[in-house]
Amino acid sequence: MNGYRTLRSRAFRFLGLLILSCVFFTIVWGSRVYAANPRLADTAGLLSADERNNLNNQLDKYSQELNVDIVVITVDQLSGGDAATEGVALYRQAQMGFSNGDAAVLLISMEDRDWGIAGVGSVDRALNSEARDYLGNTIVKDLGNENYYQAFSSFAEKSKKIIADAQNGKKFKKPFRAGFSAAIAAVISGLASLITVGGMKGSLKSVHSKTGASEYVKKNSMNMKEANERFLYTQTSKTKKESSSSNTTTSGNSYSGTSGKF
Amino acid sequence: MAGLQEYKCPCCGGGIAFNSELQKMKCPYCETEFEMEALQGYDSDLKTDSTDEMDWEVQAGSEWGNGETDNMRVYSCKSCGGQIIGDANLGATSCPYCGNPVVMMGQFSGALRPDLVIPFKLDKEAAKAAYQKHIQGKKLLPKVFAAQNHIDEIKGIYVPFWMFDADADARIRYKATKVKEWSDSEYNYKETSYYSVVRGGELSFESVPVDGSSKMEDELMESIEPFQIKDAVDFQTAYLAGYLADKYDIDAEQSKERASSRVKRSTEQIFRETVKDFDQVEVEASSVKLSSCKAKYVLCPVWILTTLWNQNYYTFAMNGQTGKLVGDLPEDKSLSRKLGWGIMVAGTIGIIALQYLLWLIR
């Protein structure tokens, strides 16, 4: 009988230790690998199951590396306000990712085709206005062509690079666009060339007909006998202003955002 | 030979010519100078001379075809007997054999006598200097052109002009608009107010020149304007000695249309300048009436050089009174193309480099 009791208590102790270990392991491992909530909320249903899965993994991987959240949210419509502000609100409300208050947030609203990018907490400095504009311009073509997965993946990758550089003390700078720069340069120098050579050619010509005879007007001979101005009528026209697709910037409590249209 | 007048120096018998620097007659051989008044006696004698007799001399061994000699005149030089051949309008020249200046009296007698002449103020050296200055600094001028221009062949010519005086009475009606623009949050607005504007009055023009020689391009003669009529003097044939001269072959009647067009254009422009504070003004109706129209026949001094280069003629003209020189120059097309491309390529590289530098230091 004593032997049985000893055996039973040993078994219970071993089981308890095992359970505690499992729990401990789960907490430690889980907090390292998996957040409490996902970083992708595709409410508008823009992605397939595979795409959601791949994008989730990508967002999680980058977020773990940087120790900040990179989140993507899609909605059918905005509930008032601009896309960037709503993205931050949803991120906080749903406690997405680490929910430690440091995040790069992208929100897409399908009704009015709005996009919004915000930098929250410590990410606010990394994702400055120029960086947000750059990210927006990078994804807007894919959004317009309904390549949503490509757009979101591109956002995640580029945000990660910008934040990683900022964490290493490197401020964001838009990449140098050689092609665009060359085109501008060619147009300006082409115009300069035309004007310069045109001027030189013009200096070779000095023979011109005279259309008037103003040099032969007798001094003080002008005598104005009639000078009147009669109002006839007025015409008024109006044209509707085009809706601007340019980016607008908002900022609030520890976040800054940029919104636009696609 | 009747019809020719030469001015011989009383001292040495050489041919004397009008000196533009001194504004007197001067003998190039003994350098004696003569006042214009002293030669007036010659002029009064010249007026009593009989009319020209045209001696037609036909070349031995050939016959002229019909109409070939209609425009040709042949004179004999009184100094050396050499033949001087010119067209029907030639009024003054130099003998090609002995260089004596000669004046064809018949061209300027009777109804053909000019009212005024503006004497040459600038000599051949001044003309040559002006030409050199004209071709300087022209990057696209072929280098060879300057070397091959035969500048010593520049000639002084008295060109016949008709100078028109007129009083213009104008009434011009314009359509004028004022535009106002503004916008609110939704719309851009544009309000255009229309006005009828009338301007009427008088304006006088004095000595509007139109060249009376078909041999001179009108564009070329207009380019060297203006001629200052205040320097004009009563015509004397002595002024022509040493220079070429033509009588007119386009009369005042044919020239007045050009004068009318220029007067009308200037009148409209001058009245247009009095219409102020409108955004847009256009002429709706214009009426310009000319009155007190008078034409004077004036010989004006011009230095002319014609060059043949690369199978094209280039003519340069300088106002012998004011020194204004004009003349279109040829273009070195190959250099022009190289320069154009060179600027474009260098500019493109430079601007890209500058943009990259600005991007780096940002």
Interface residues (C-beta under 8 A of the other chain):
Chain A: K173 F176 A178 S181 A182 I184 A185 A186 I188 S189 G190 A192 S193 L194 T196 V197 M200 K201 S203 L204 K205 S206 V207 H208 S209 K210 T211 G212 A213 S214 E215 Y216 V217 K218 S221 M222 N223 M224 K225 E226 A227 N228 E229 R230 F231 L232 Y233 T234 Q235 T236 S237 K238 T239 K240 K241
Chain B: H134 K138 K139 L140 L141 R171 A176 S183 S185 E186 Y187 N188 Y189 K190 E191 T192 S193 Y194 Y195 S196 V197 V198 R199 G200 G201 E202 L203 S204 F205 E206 S207 V208 P209 E217 D218 E219 L220 E222 S223 E225 P226 A259 R262 V263 R265 S266 Q269 I270 T274 V326 G327 D328 L329 P330 E331 S336 L339 G340 W341 I343 M344 V345 A346 G347 T348 I349 G350 I351 I352 Q355 Y356 W359 R362
